[in-house]
Amino acid sequence: MTVSRYFSSAVATDESRETFASNIKDAYEKFHLDGIDIDWEYPGQQGSGGNLVDPYDSRNFLSFLQVLRDVLPPDARITAAAQTVPFTDASGDPLKDVSDFVHVLDWILIMNYDVWGCKDIPFLLVILTR
Amino acid sequence: MAYYAGWAGDQFPPKNIDFAHFDWIDFAFAIPKANFGLGWESENSPDLLQELVEFAHGAGSGTKVKLSVGGWTGST
């Protein structure tokens, strides 16, 4: 089952956003972290199957990131893993304007490893571990 | 940056990482739960994360650690 199942409900309301952000802050402090990376695969989409999905996932995600930015210390880095297309809008298309995310994310990681394939010539995906 | 796979702790413990190569390491993964808390992929994940942070911060390389929340299907 997808491990991104509960993102949608966790960012859906003011109350859930506060709770989710507060729990992440607890982990940030407990483990002496330097930042948080959100790897929701994917807002507004099924992902690997079994995700809760809401048409307003991406909008809610932005609201959540604003809360998270407020509760974490200013020097905490917040990043997100993203597809090679923008987050999905309420009708399922890539958002045309994601500029608001610039204010809450320090950087994104493009999941280029989602884009691969092979026909005649085998394609080798190398994951560097060091 | 690189991800550190929480399920690779046995084969590739944090003490074996050459931190000079990395500005950032993201520990994969913590998992959002139904109650909006965070869960882990395996029992030893919290200990492994703590170990990773200790080695990263102690390496003198300026390496920093993020916790990555979410993922695809997890390791199991």
N, CA and C atoms of all chains as a GROMACS GRO file, in nm:
protein
  618
    1MET      N    1   0.084  -0.120   0.000
    1MET     CA    2   0.000   0.000   0.000
    1MET      C    3   0.088   0.125   0.000
    2THR      N    4   0.040   0.225  -0.066
    2THR     CA    5   0.117   0.349  -0.072
    2THR      C    6   0.137   0.408   0.067
    3VAL      N    7   0.255   0.462   0.086
    3VAL     CA    8   0.282   0.528   0.214
    3VAL      C    9   0.242   0.676   0.208
    4SER      N   10   0.195   0.720   0.092
    4SER     CA   11   0.146   0.858   0.079
    4SER      C   12  -0.005   0.866   0.099
    5ARG      N   13  -0.066   0.758   0.149
    5ARG     CA   14  -0.211   0.749   0.162
    5ARG      C   15  -0.274   0.864   0.238
    6TYR      N   16  -0.214   0.901   0.352
    6TYR     CA   17  -0.281   0.994   0.442
    6TYR      C   18  -0.242   1.140   0.426
    7PHE      N   19  -0.161   1.172   0.324
    7PHE     CA   20  -0.127   1.312   0.303
    7PHE      C   21  -0.252   1.396   0.282
    8SER      N   22  -0.342   1.345   0.197
    8SER     CA   23  -0.458   1.425   0.159
    8SER      C   24  -0.539   1.468   0.280
    9SER      N   25  -0.568   1.372   0.370
    9SER     CA   26  -0.647   1.407   0.488
    9SER      C   27  -0.564   1.490   0.586
   10ALA      N   28  -0.433   1.468   0.589
   10ALA     CA   29  -0.348   1.541   0.683
   10ALA      C   30  -0.338   1.689   0.649
   11VAL      N   31  -0.358   1.725   0.522
   11VAL     CA   32  -0.348   1.866   0.484
   11VAL      C   33  -0.485   1.929   0.455
   12ALA      N   34  -0.594   1.855   0.483
   12ALA     CA   35  -0.727   1.895   0.435
   12ALA      C   36  -0.791   2.010   0.512
   13THR      N   37  -0.767   2.018   0.642
   13THR     CA   38  -0.834   2.120   0.722
   13THR      C   39  -0.732   2.197   0.806
   14ASP      N   40  -0.775   2.312   0.857
   14ASP     CA   41  -0.687   2.388   0.945
   14ASP      C   42  -0.637   2.304   1.061
   15GLU      N   43  -0.731   2.227   1.118
   15GLU     CA   44  -0.697   2.147   1.235
   15GLU      C   45  -0.596   2.036   1.201
   16SER      N   46  -0.622   1.966   1.090
   16SER     CA   47  -0.530   1.856   1.054
   16SER      C   48  -0.393   1.912   1.016
   17ARG      N   49  -0.392   2.027   0.950
   17ARG     CA   50  -0.263   2.088   0.912
   17ARG      C   51  -0.182   2.125   1.036
   18GLU      N   52  -0.248   2.181   1.136
   18GLU     CA   53  -0.180   2.217   1.261
   18GLU      C   54  -0.123   2.092   1.329
   19THR      N   55  -0.206   1.986   1.334
   19THR     CA   56  -0.163   1.863   1.400
   19THR      C   57  -0.045   1.800   1.327
   20PHE      N   58  -0.058   1.789   1.196
   20PHE     CA   59   0.047   1.727   1.114
   20PHE      C   60   0.178   1.807   1.127
   21ALA      N   61   0.168   1.938   1.114
   21ALA     CA   62   0.287   2.022   1.123
   21ALA      C   63   0.351   2.014   1.262
   22SER      N   64   0.265   2.008   1.364
   22SER     CA   65   0.316   2.000   1.500
   22SER      C   66   0.390   1.867   1.524
   23ASN      N   67   0.336   1.760   1.468
   23ASN     CA   68   0.403   1.630   1.482
   23ASN      C   69   0.536   1.627   1.407
   24ILE      N   70   0.540   1.693   1.292
   24ILE     CA   71   0.666   1.700   1.218
   24ILE      C   72   0.768   1.784   1.295
   25LYS      N   73   0.718   1.893   1.356
   25LYS     CA   74   0.808   1.976   1.436
   25LYS      C   75   0.867   1.896   1.553
   26ASP      N   76   0.784   1.813   1.615
   26ASP     CA   77   0.834   1.729   1.725
   26ASP      C   78   0.950   1.642   1.678
   27ALA      N   79   0.934   1.581   1.559
   27ALA     CA   80   1.040   1.495   1.505
   27ALA      C   81   1.163   1.579   1.471
   28TYR      N   82   1.138   1.698   1.416
   28TYR     CA   83   1.249   1.788   1.381
   28TYR      C   84   1.336   1.817   1.504
   29GLU      N   85   1.269   1.841   1.615
   29GLU     CA   86   1.343   1.875   1.737
   29GLU      C   87   1.406   1.751   1.800
   30LYS      N   88   1.329   1.643   1.805
   30LYS     CA   89   1.376   1.522   1.871
   30LYS      C   90   1.503   1.468   1.806
   31PHE      N   91   1.507   1.474   1.673
   31PHE     CA   92   1.620   1.414   1.602
   31PHE      C   93   1.726   1.517   1.560
   32HIS      N   94   1.711   1.642   1.607
   32HIS     CA   95   1.809   1.746   1.575
   32HIS      C   96   1.829   1.759   1.425
   33LEU      N   97   1.718   1.763   1.352
   33LEU     CA   98   1.723   1.767   1.207
   33LEU      C   99   1.756   1.907   1.156
   34ASP      N  100   1.793   1.914   1.030
   34ASP     CA  101   1.821   2.042   0.965
   34ASP      C  102   1.712   2.082   0.867
   35GLY      N  103   1.619   1.990   0.842
   35GLY     CA  104   1.513   2.022   0.748
   35GLY      C  105   1.416   1.906   0.731
   36ILE      N  106   1.313   1.935   0.653
   36ILE     CA  107   1.208   1.836   0.626
   36ILE      C  108   1.185   1.831   0.475
   37ASP      N  109   1.178   1.709   0.423
   37ASP     CA  110   1.146   1.689   0.282
   37ASP      C  111   1.010   1.620   0.274
   38ILE      N  112   0.920   1.678   0.194
   38ILE     CA  113   0.788   1.618   0.179
   38ILE      C  114   0.783   1.545   0.044
   39ASP      N  115   0.760   1.416   0.053
   39ASP     CA  116   0.763   1.331  -0.067
   39ASP      C  117   0.625   1.270  -0.089
   40TRP      N  118   0.532   1.358  -0.119
   40TRP     CA  119   0.392   1.315  -0.143
   40TRP      C  120   0.380   1.275  -0.290
   41GLU      N  121   0.355   1.147  -0.310
   41GLU     CA  122   0.343   1.096  -0.447
   41GLU      C  123   0.200   1.045  -0.469
   42TYR      N  124   0.112   1.135  -0.519
   42TYR     CA  125   0.132   1.274  -0.556
   42TYR      C  126   0.005   1.349  -0.516
   43PRO      N  127   0.015   1.482  -0.493
   43PRO     CA  128  -0.107   1.558  -0.463
   43PRO      C  129  -0.209   1.546  -0.576
   44GLY      N  130  -0.333   1.512  -0.543
   44GLY     CA  131  -0.439   1.505  -0.643
   44GLY      C  132  -0.434   1.382  -0.731
   45GLN      N  133  -0.344   1.289  -0.698
   45GLN     CA  134  -0.333   1.169  -0.781
   45GLN      C  135  -0.319   1.044  -0.694
   46GLN      N  136  -0.353   0.931  -0.755
   46GLN     CA  137  -0.348   0.805  -0.683
   46GLN      C  138  -0.209   0.763  -0.641
   47GLY      N  139  -0.109   0.801  -0.715
   47GLY     CA  140   0.024   0.749  -0.684
   47GLY      C  141   0.027   0.600  -0.709
   48SER      N  142   0.082   0.525  -0.615
   48SER     CA  143   0.095   0.381  -0.636
   48SER      C  144  -0.036   0.308  -0.610
   49GLY      N  145  -0.142   0.383  -0.579
   49GLY     CA  146  -0.271   0.320  -0.553
   49GLY      C  147  -0.303   0.322  -0.405
   50GLY      N  148  -0.429   0.353  -0.374
   50GLY     CA  149  -0.470   0.353  -0.233
   50GLY      C  150  -0.459   0.487  -0.165
   51ASN      N  151  -0.411   0.588  -0.238
   51ASN     CA  152  -0.408   0.723  -0.178
   51ASN      C  153  -0.549   0.776  -0.158
   52LEU      N  154  -0.569   0.850  -0.050
   52LEU     CA  155  -0.686   0.935  -0.042
   52LEU      C  156  -0.657   1.053  -0.134
   53VAL      N  157  -0.757   1.092  -0.215
   53VAL     CA  158  -0.736   1.199  -0.312
   53VAL      C  159  -0.847   1.301  -0.301
   54ASP      N  160  -0.809   1.428  -0.302
   54ASP     CA  161  -0.905   1.538  -0.298
   54ASP      C  162  -0.869   1.632  -0.413
   55PRO      N  163  -0.968   1.684  -0.485
   55PRO     CA  164  -0.937   1.776  -0.596
   55PRO      C  165  -0.854   1.896  -0.550
   56TYR      N  166  -0.867   1.930  -0.422
   56TYR     CA  167  -0.796   2.048  -0.372
   56TYR      C  168  -0.666   2.012  -0.300
   57ASP      N  169  -0.614   1.894  -0.326
   57ASP     CA  170  -0.490   1.851  -0.261
   57ASP      C  171  -0.377   1.953  -0.274
   58SER      N  172  -0.355   2.002  -0.396
   58SER     CA  173  -0.240   2.091  -0.418
   58SER      C  174  -0.257   2.223  -0.345
   59ARG      N  175  -0.380   2.276  -0.347
   59ARG     CA  176  -0.408   2.400  -0.274
   59ARG      C  177  -0.389   2.377  -0.123
   60ASN      N  178  -0.441   2.263  -0.075
   60ASN     CA  179  -0.427   2.231   0.067
   60ASN      C  180  -0.280   2.207   0.105
   61PHE      N  181  -0.206   2.148   0.011
   61PHE     CA  182  -0.063   2.123   0.033
   61PHE      C  183   0.010   2.256   0.055
   62LEU      N  184  -0.024   2.354  -0.028
   62LEU     CA  185   0.036   2.486  -0.012
   62LEU      C  186   0.004   2.545   0.125
   63SER      N  187  -0.123   2.534   0.165
   63SER     CA  188  -0.163   2.585   0.298
   63SER      C  189  -0.088   2.514   0.408
   64PHE      N  190  -0.070   2.384   0.392
   64PHE     CA  191   0.003   2.307   0.493
   64PHE      C  192   0.149   2.353   0.501
   65LEU      N  193   0.212   2.371   0.385
   65LEU     CA  194   0.352   2.413   0.384
   65LEU      C  195   0.369   2.549   0.450
   66GLN      N  196   0.267   2.635   0.437
   66GLN     CA  197   0.272   2.765   0.504
   66GLN      C  198   0.268   2.749   0.655
   67VAL      N  199   0.187   2.654   0.702
   67VAL     CA  200   0.182   2.626   0.846
   67VAL      C  201   0.314   2.567   0.894
   68LEU      N  202   0.365   2.472   0.815
   68LEU     CA  203   0.492   2.407   0.853
   68LEU      C  204   0.604   2.510   0.859
   69ARG      N  205   0.604   2.602   0.764
   69ARG     CA  206   0.706   2.708   0.762
   69ARG      C  207   0.697   2.794   0.888
   70ASP      N  208   0.575   2.815   0.934
   70ASP     CA  209   0.556   2.897   1.053
   70ASP      C  210   0.601   2.827   1.181
   71VAL      N  211   0.582   2.695   1.188
   71VAL     CA  212   0.612   2.627   1.315
   71VAL      C  213   0.759   2.584   1.324
   72LEU      N  214   0.825   2.566   1.210
   72LEU     CA  215   0.966   2.528   1.215
   72LEU      C  216   1.053   2.653   1.231
   73PRO      N  217   1.172   2.637   1.288
   73PRO     CA  218   1.263   2.751   1.301
   73PRO      C  219   1.298   2.808   1.162
   74PRO      N  220   1.332   2.939   1.158
   74PRO     CA  221   1.359   3.002   1.028
   74PRO      C  222   1.471   2.936   0.948
   75ASP      N  223   1.567   2.875   1.016
   75ASP     CA  224   1.678   2.817   0.942
   75ASP      C  225   1.651   2.673   0.897
   76ALA      N  226   1.535   2.620   0.931
   76ALA     CA  227   1.499   2.485   0.884
   76ALA      C  228   1.471   2.490   0.734
   77ARG      N  229   1.526   2.394   0.663
   77ARG     CA  230   1.501   2.386   0.519
   77ARG      C  231   1.379   2.297   0.494
   78ILE      N  232   1.293   2.343   0.405
   78ILE     CA  233   1.176   2.263   0.368
   78ILE      C  234   1.182   2.240   0.217
   79THR      N  235   1.177   2.114   0.178
   79THR     CA  236   1.186   2.079   0.036
   79THR      C  237   1.075   1.982   0.001
   80ALA      N  238   1.056   1.959  -0.127
   80ALA     CA  239   0.956   1.862  -0.172
   80ALA      C  240   1.009   1.787  -0.293
   81ALA      N  241   0.973   1.660  -0.298
   81ALA     CA  242   0.998   1.583  -0.419
   81ALA      C  243   0.885   1.613  -0.516
   82ALA      N  244   0.918   1.635  -0.642
   82ALA     CA  245   0.816   1.673  -0.739
   82ALA      C  246   0.835   1.595  -0.869
   83GLN      N  247   0.722   1.578  -0.938
   83GLN     CA  248   0.728   1.515  -1.068
   83GLN      C  249   0.789   1.612  -1.170
   84THR      N  250   0.803   1.566  -1.291
   84THR     CA  251   0.858   1.654  -1.395
   84THR      C  252   0.752   1.749  -1.449
   85VAL      N  253   0.629   1.739  -1.396
   85VAL     CA  254   0.524   1.836  -1.426
   85VAL      C  255   0.477   1.894  -1.294
   86PRO      N  256   0.418   2.016  -1.298
   86PRO     CA  257   0.373   2.078  -1.172
   86PRO      C  258   0.265   1.996  -1.101
   87PHE      N  259   0.244   2.029  -0.974
   87PHE     CA  260   0.138   1.964  -0.897
   87PHE      C  261   0.004   1.978  -0.970
   88THR      N  262  -0.085   1.885  -0.942
   88THR     CA  263  -0.212   1.876  -1.015
   88THR      C  264  -0.314   1.977  -0.962
   89ASP      N  265  -0.388   2.039  -1.055
   89ASP     CA  266  -0.493   2.131  -1.011
   89ASP      C  267  -0.624   2.054  -0.988
   90ALA      N  268  -0.732   2.129  -0.955
   90ALA     CA  269  -0.857   2.065  -0.914
   90ALA      C  270  -0.920   1.984  -1.027
   91SER      N  271  -0.881   2.012  -1.152
   91SER     CA  272  -0.938   1.933  -1.262
   91SER      C  273  -0.841   1.826  -1.311
   92GLY      N  274  -0.732   1.808  -1.239
   92GLY     CA  275  -0.642   1.699  -1.273
   92GLY      C  276  -0.530   1.737  -1.369
   93ASP      N  277  -0.526   1.864  -1.408
   93ASP     CA  278  -0.420   1.910  -1.497
   93ASP      C  279  -0.306   1.972  -1.415
   94PRO      N  280  -0.187   1.981  -1.476
   94PRO     CA  281  -0.078   2.047  -1.403
   94PRO      C  282  -0.112   2.193  -1.375
   95LEU      N  283  -0.082   2.238  -1.255
   95LEU     CA  284  -0.106   2.378  -1.220
   95LEU      C  285  -0.029   2.470  -1.315
   96LYS      N  286  -0.093   2.580  -1.354
   96LYS     CA  287  -0.026   2.673  -1.446
   96LYS      C  288   0.061   2.771  -1.369
   97ASP      N  289   0.031   2.789  -1.243
   97ASP     CA  290   0.108   2.885  -1.163
   97ASP      C  291   0.139   2.824  -1.027
   98VAL      N  292   0.264   2.792  -1.004
   98VAL     CA  293   0.304   2.735  -0.875
   98VAL      C  294   0.394   2.832  -0.799
   99SER      N  295   0.385   2.961  -0.837
   99SER     CA  296   0.479   3.057  -0.780
   99SER      C  297   0.463   3.074  -0.629
  100ASP      N  298   0.343   3.047  -0.576
  100ASP     CA  299   0.324   3.059  -0.432
  100ASP      C  300   0.411   2.960  -0.353
  101PHE      N  301   0.442   2.848  -0.416
  101PHE     CA  302   0.524   2.748  -0.348
  101PHE      C  303   0.667   2.798  -0.326
  102VAL      N  304   0.708   2.898  -0.406
  102VAL     CA  305   0.843   2.952  -0.392
  102VAL      C  306   0.866   3.008  -0.252
  103HIS      N  307   0.758   3.061  -0.192
  103HIS     CA  308   0.773   3.124  -0.062
  103HIS      C  309   0.784   3.025   0.053
  104VAL      N  310   0.749   2.900   0.028
  104VAL     CA  311   0.747   2.803   0.138
  104VAL      C  312   0.846   2.689   0.119
  105LEU      N  313   0.895   2.671  -0.002
  105LEU     CA  314   0.992   2.564  -0.026
  105LEU      C  315   1.130   2.625  -0.056
  106ASP      N  316   1.234   2.563   0.002
  106ASP     CA  317   1.369   2.609  -0.028
  106ASP      C  318   1.417   2.556  -0.162
  107TRP      N  319   1.383   2.432  -0.189
  107TRP     CA  320   1.410   2.376  -0.321
  107TRP      C  321   1.324   2.252  -0.339
  108ILE      N  322   1.320   2.203  -0.464
  108ILE     CA  323   1.249   2.078  -0.490
  108ILE      C  324   1.347   1.977  -0.549
  109LEU      N  325   1.312   1.851  -0.533
  109LEU     CA  326   1.388   1.744  -0.595
  109LEU      C  327   1.303   1.686  -0.706
  110ILE      N  328   1.352   1.696  -0.829
  110ILE     CA  329   1.277   1.643  -0.942
  110ILE      C  330   1.296   1.492  -0.948
  111MET      N  331   1.184   1.421  -0.947
  111MET     CA  332   1.193   1.274  -0.949
  111MET      C  333   1.211   1.226  -1.094
  112ASN      N  334   1.328   1.262  -1.150
  112ASN     CA  335   1.353   1.222  -1.288
  112ASN      C  336   1.360   1.070  -1.303
  113TYR      N  337   1.381   1.002  -1.191
  113TYR     CA  338   1.387   0.855  -1.199
  113TYR      C  339   1.250   0.794  -1.226
  114ASP      N  340   1.144   0.878  -1.221
  114ASP     CA  341   1.012   0.830  -1.261
  114ASP      C  342   1.000   0.820  -1.413
  115VAL      N  343   1.091   0.888  -1.483
  115VAL     CA  344   1.083   0.892  -1.629
  115VAL      C  345   1.191   0.802  -1.686
  116TRP      N  346   1.154   0.688  -1.726
  116TRP     CA  347   1.253   0.594  -1.778
  116TRP      C  348   1.181   0.490  -1.861
  117GLY      N  349   1.258   0.409  -1.926
  117GLY     CA  350   1.198   0.303  -2.006
  117GLY      C  351   1.303   0.242  -2.094
  118CYS      N  352   1.268   0.135  -2.164
  118CYS     CA  353   1.363   0.079  -2.257
  118CYS      C  354   1.289   0.010  -2.369
  119LYS      N  355   1.349   0.012  -2.486
  119LYS     CA  356   1.293  -0.063  -2.598
  119LYS      C  357   1.395  -0.170  -2.636
  120ASP      N  358   1.480  -0.139  -2.735
  120ASP     CA  359   1.577  -0.239  -2.777
  120ASP      C  360   1.704  -0.235  -2.694
  121ILE      N  361   1.741  -0.113  -2.658
  121ILE     CA  362   1.865  -0.100  -2.583
  121ILE      C  363   1.832  -0.089  -2.434
  122PRO      N  364   1.880  -0.181  -2.356
  122PRO     CA  365   1.852  -0.175  -2.212
  122PRO      C  366   1.899  -0.044  -2.151
  123PHE      N  367   1.820   0.006  -2.061
  123PHE     CA  368   1.851   0.131  -1.994
  123PHE      C  369   1.887   0.097  -1.851
  124LEU      N  370   2.001   0.145  -1.809
  124LEU     CA  371   2.048   0.113  -1.674
  124LEU      C  372   2.026   0.231  -1.582
  125LEU      N  373   1.950   0.210  -1.477
  125LEU     CA  374   1.928   0.315  -1.378
  125LEU      C  375   2.024   0.291  -1.262
  126VAL      N  376   2.112   0.386  -1.242
  126VAL     CA  377   2.211   0.372  -1.135
  126VAL      C  378   2.173   0.464  -1.020
  127ILE      N  379   2.154   0.409  -0.906
  127ILE     CA  380   2.127   0.491  -0.788
  127ILE      C  381   2.256   0.500  -0.707
  128LEU      N  382   2.306   0.620  -0.695
  128LEU     CA  383   2.431   0.638  -0.622
  128LEU      C  384   2.403   0.636  -0.473
  129THR      N  385   2.479   0.557  -0.402
  129THR     CA  386   2.460   0.553  -0.258
  129THR      C  387   2.570   0.630  -0.187
  130ARG      N  388   2.667   0.674  -0.260
  130ARG     CA  389   2.771   0.756  -0.196
  130ARG      C  390   2.845   0.833  -0.302
  131MET      N  391   2.309   1.605  -0.304
  131MET     CA  392   2.238   1.540  -0.193
  131MET      C  393   2.216   1.394  -0.225
  132ALA      N  394   2.179   1.320  -0.127
  132ALA     CA  395   2.145   1.179  -0.147
  132ALA      C  396   2.037   1.139  -0.048
  133TYR      N  397   1.962   1.040  -0.087
  133TYR     CA  398   1.872   0.978   0.010
  133TYR      C  399   1.948   0.871   0.088
  134TYR      N  400   1.918   0.859   0.214
  134TYR     CA  401   1.964   0.744   0.290
  134TYR      C  402   1.843   0.654   0.312
  135ALA      N  403   1.850   0.532   0.259
  135ALA     CA  404   1.737   0.441   0.266
  135ALA      C  405   1.731   0.375   0.403
  136GLY      N  406   1.620   0.400   0.473
  136GLY     CA  407   1.605   0.348   0.608
  136GLY      C  408   1.610   0.196   0.616
  137TRP      N  409   1.588   0.131   0.499
  137TRP     CA  410   1.590  -0.015   0.498
  137TRP      C  411   1.729  -0.070   0.463
  138ALA      N  412   1.829   0.020   0.448
  138ALA     CA  413   1.963  -0.024   0.411
  138ALA      C  414   2.060  -0.020   0.528
  139GLY      N  415   2.004   0.001   0.648
  139GLY     CA  416   2.088   0.020   0.765
  139GLY      C  417   2.184  -0.094   0.793
  140ASP      N  418   2.143  -0.216   0.768
  140ASP     CA  419   2.230  -0.330   0.797
  140ASP      C  420   2.347  -0.338   0.699
  141GLN      N  421   2.313  -0.318   0.570
  141GLN     CA  422   2.417  -0.331   0.467
  141GLN      C  423   2.506  -0.208   0.460
  142PHE      N  424   2.450  -0.092   0.493
  142PHE     CA  425   2.523   0.032   0.474
  142PHE      C  426   2.499   0.126   0.591
  143PRO      N  427   2.558   0.094   0.705
  143PRO     CA  428   2.534   0.176   0.825
  143PRO      C  429   2.592   0.317   0.811
  144PRO      N  430   2.534   0.414   0.882
  144PRO     CA  431   2.579   0.552   0.872
  144PRO      C  432   2.729   0.571   0.892
  145LYS      N  433   2.791   0.487   0.974
  145LYS     CA  434   2.934   0.507   1.000
  145LYS      C  435   3.019   0.482   0.876
  146ASN      N  436   2.963   0.413   0.776
  146ASN     CA  437   3.038   0.385   0.652
  146ASN      C  438   3.026   0.495   0.547
  147ILE      N  439   2.943   0.596   0.575
  147ILE     CA  440   2.923   0.702   0.477
  147ILE      C  441   3.041   0.798   0.479
  148ASP      N  442   3.090   0.832   0.360
  148ASP     CA  443   3.192   0.936   0.349
  148ASP      C  444   3.119   1.070   0.335
  149PHE      N  445   3.099   1.136   0.447
  149PHE     CA  446   3.014   1.255   0.449
  149PHE      C  447   3.073   1.372   0.370
  150ALA      N  448   3.201   1.366   0.338
  150ALA     CA  449   3.263   1.474   0.262
  150ALA      C  450   3.196   1.491   0.126
  151HIS      N  451   3.127   1.388   0.078
  151HIS     CA  452   3.063   1.394  -0.053
  151HIS      C  453   2.926   1.462  -0.050
  152PHE      N  454   2.873   1.488   0.068
  152PHE     CA  455   2.732   1.527   0.074
  152PHE      C  456   2.709   1.655   0.153
  153ASP      N  457   2.634   1.746   0.092
  153ASP     CA  458   2.586   1.863   0.165
  153ASP      C  459   2.460   1.828   0.244
  154TRP      N  460   2.374   1.749   0.180
  154TRP     CA  461   2.247   1.711   0.242
  154TRP      C  462   2.222   1.562   0.225
  155ILE      N  463   2.169   1.501   0.330
  155ILE     CA  464   2.122   1.363   0.321
  155ILE      C  465   1.977   1.361   0.370
  156ASP      N  466   1.890   1.302   0.290
  156ASP     CA  467   1.749   1.288   0.329
  156ASP      C  468   1.723   1.145   0.375
  157PHE      N  469   1.677   1.132   0.498
  157PHE     CA  470   1.645   0.999   0.549
  157PHE      C  471   1.507   0.958   0.499
  158ALA      N  472   1.502   0.843   0.431
  158ALA     CA  473   1.376   0.794   0.374
  158ALA      C  474   1.331   0.667   0.446
  159PHE      N  475   1.214   0.666   0.500
  159PHE     CA  476   1.112   0.768   0.507
  159PHE      C  477   1.041   0.763   0.642
  160ALA      N  478   0.978   0.874   0.677
  160ALA     CA  479   0.874   0.870   0.780
  160ALA      C  480   0.740   0.873   0.706
  161ILE      N  481   0.641   0.810   0.763
  161ILE     CA  482   0.514   0.790   0.692
  161ILE      C  483   0.399   0.858   0.766
  162PRO      N  484   0.321   0.940   0.693
  162PRO     CA  485   0.205   1.004   0.757
  162PRO      C  486   0.101   0.898   0.797
  163LYS      N  487   0.053   0.910   0.919
  163LYS     CA  488  -0.047   0.813   0.968
  163LYS      C  489  -0.188   0.873   0.964
  164ALA      N  490  -0.286   0.787   0.986
  164ALA     CA  491  -0.427   0.828   0.979
  164ALA      C  492  -0.459   0.938   1.081
  165ASN      N  493  -0.384   0.941   1.192
  165ASN     CA  494  -0.408   1.043   1.295
  165ASN      C  495  -0.319   1.166   1.275
  166PHE      N  496  -0.256   1.176   1.156
  166PHE     CA  497  -0.169   1.288   1.117
  166PHE      C  498  -0.039   1.292   1.196
  167GLY      N  499  -0.006   1.181   1.258
  167GLY     CA  500   0.126   1.167   1.320
  167GLY      C  501   0.221   1.104   1.220
  168LEU      N  502   0.343   1.076   1.267
  168LEU     CA  503   0.442   1.014   1.180
  168LEU      C  504   0.471   0.871   1.227
  169GLY      N  505   0.473   0.780   1.131
  169GLY     CA  506   0.512   0.643   1.159
  169GLY      C  507   0.643   0.612   1.088
  170TRP      N  508   0.690   0.491   1.107
  170TRP     CA  509   0.819   0.452   1.050
  170TRP      C  510   0.803   0.323   0.971
  171GLU      N  511   0.897   0.301   0.881
  171GLU     CA  512   0.889   0.181   0.799
  171GLU      C  513   0.936   0.057   0.874
  172SER      N  514   1.027   0.075   0.965
  172SER     CA  515   1.067  -0.040   1.046
  172SER      C  516   1.097   0.006   1.188
  173GLU      N  517   1.102  -0.091   1.277
  173GLU     CA  518   1.118  -0.063   1.418
  173GLU      C  519   1.245   0.016   1.448
  174ASN      N  520   1.351  -0.014   1.373
  174ASN     CA  521   1.479   0.050   1.406
  174ASN      C  522   1.500   0.184   1.334
  175SER      N  523   1.399   0.228   1.258
  175SER     CA  524   1.417   0.354   1.184
  175SER      C  525   1.454   0.472   1.273
  176PRO      N  526   1.384   0.494   1.387
  176PRO     CA  527   1.422   0.608   1.472
  176PRO      C  528   1.567   0.602   1.520
  177ASP      N  529   1.613   0.482   1.558
  177ASP     CA  530   1.752   0.468   1.603
  177ASP      C  531   1.849   0.497   1.489
  178LEU      N  532   1.812   0.448   1.371
  178LEU     CA  533   1.898   0.467   1.254
  178LEU      C  534   1.907   0.614   1.216
  179LEU      N  535   1.794   0.683   1.222
  179LEU     CA  536   1.793   0.827   1.191
  179LEU      C  537   1.880   0.903   1.291
  180GLN      N  538   1.865   0.868   1.417
  180GLN     CA  539   1.945   0.934   1.521
  180GLN      C  540   2.094   0.913   1.496
  181GLU      N  541   2.129   0.789   1.458
  181GLU     CA  542   2.268   0.755   1.429
  181GLU      C  543   2.319   0.835   1.308
  182LEU      N  544   2.235   0.842   1.206
  182LEU     CA  545   2.272   0.916   1.085
  182LEU      C  546   2.302   1.062   1.117
  183VAL      N  547   2.214   1.124   1.197
  183VAL     CA  548   2.233   1.265   1.232
  183VAL      C  549   2.360   1.284   1.314
  184GLU      N  550   2.384   1.192   1.408
  184GLU     CA  551   2.503   1.204   1.491
  184GLU      C  552   2.631   1.197   1.407
  185PHE      N  553   2.636   1.101   1.316
  185PHE     CA  554   2.754   1.086   1.232
  185PHE      C  555   2.768   1.205   1.136
  186ALA      N  556   2.656   1.248   1.079
  186ALA     CA  557   2.660   1.358   0.981
  186ALA      C  558   2.709   1.486   1.048
  187HIS      N  559   2.654   1.518   1.163
  187HIS     CA  560   2.690   1.641   1.232
  187HIS      C  561   2.830   1.634   1.293
  188GLY      N  562   2.874   1.512   1.319
  188GLY     CA  563   3.005   1.495   1.381
  188GLY      C  564   3.118   1.479   1.282
  189ALA      N  565   3.084   1.474   1.153
  189ALA     CA  566   3.184   1.442   1.052
  189ALA      C  567   3.276   1.560   1.019
  190GLY      N  568   3.234   1.681   1.055
  190GLY     CA  569   3.315   1.797   1.024
  190GLY      C  570   3.305   1.841   0.880
  191SER      N  571   3.212   1.783   0.807
  191SER     CA  572   3.197   1.815   0.665
  191SER      C  573   3.082   1.912   0.640
  192GLY      N  574   3.013   1.950   0.747
  192GLY     CA  575   2.899   2.040   0.732
  192GLY      C  576   2.776   1.972   0.677
  193THR      N  577   2.778   1.840   0.672
  193THR     CA  578   2.665   1.766   0.618
  193THR      C  579   2.542   1.783   0.706
  194LYS      N  580   2.428   1.810   0.641
  194LYS     CA  581   2.302   1.828   0.713
  194LYS      C  582   2.203   1.720   0.674
  195VAL      N  583   2.106   1.699   0.762
  195VAL     CA  584   2.012   1.589   0.743
  195VAL      C  585   1.868   1.640   0.746
  196LYS      N  586   1.791   1.596   0.646
  196LYS     CA  587   1.647   1.618   0.647
  196LYS      C  588   1.578   1.485   0.667
  197LEU      N  589   1.457   1.494   0.720
  197LEU     CA  590   1.372   1.376   0.727
  197LEU      C  591   1.273   1.385   0.611
  198SER      N  592   1.271   1.281   0.529
  198SER     CA  593   1.179   1.279   0.416
  198SER      C  594   1.051   1.208   0.458
  199VAL      N  595   0.939   1.278   0.439
  199VAL     CA  596   0.810   1.226   0.482
  199VAL      C  597   0.730   1.183   0.360
  200GLY      N  598   0.694   1.055   0.354
  200GLY     CA  599   0.612   1.007   0.244
  200GLY      C  600   0.676   0.893   0.168
  201GLY      N  601   0.678   0.905   0.036
  201GLY     CA  602   0.737   0.801  -0.047
  201GLY      C  603   0.636   0.737  -0.139
  202TRP      N  604   0.675   0.627  -0.196
  202TRP     CA  605   0.593   0.558  -0.296
  202TRP      C  606   0.519   0.443  -0.228
  203THR      N  607   0.582   0.327  -0.219
  203THR     CA  608   0.514   0.215  -0.154
  203THR      C  609   0.584   0.171  -0.028
  204GLY      N  610   0.697   0.232   0.001
  204GLY     CA  611   0.775   0.186   0.114
  204GLY      C  612   0.859   0.066   0.074
  205SER      N  613   0.935   0.018   0.168
  205SER     CA  614   1.032  -0.086   0.137
  205SER      C  615   0.972  -0.225   0.151
  206THR      N  616   0.855  -0.233   0.213
  206THR     CA  617   0.802  -0.367   0.240
  206THR      C  618   0.669  -0.387   0.168
   0.00000   0.00000   0.00000
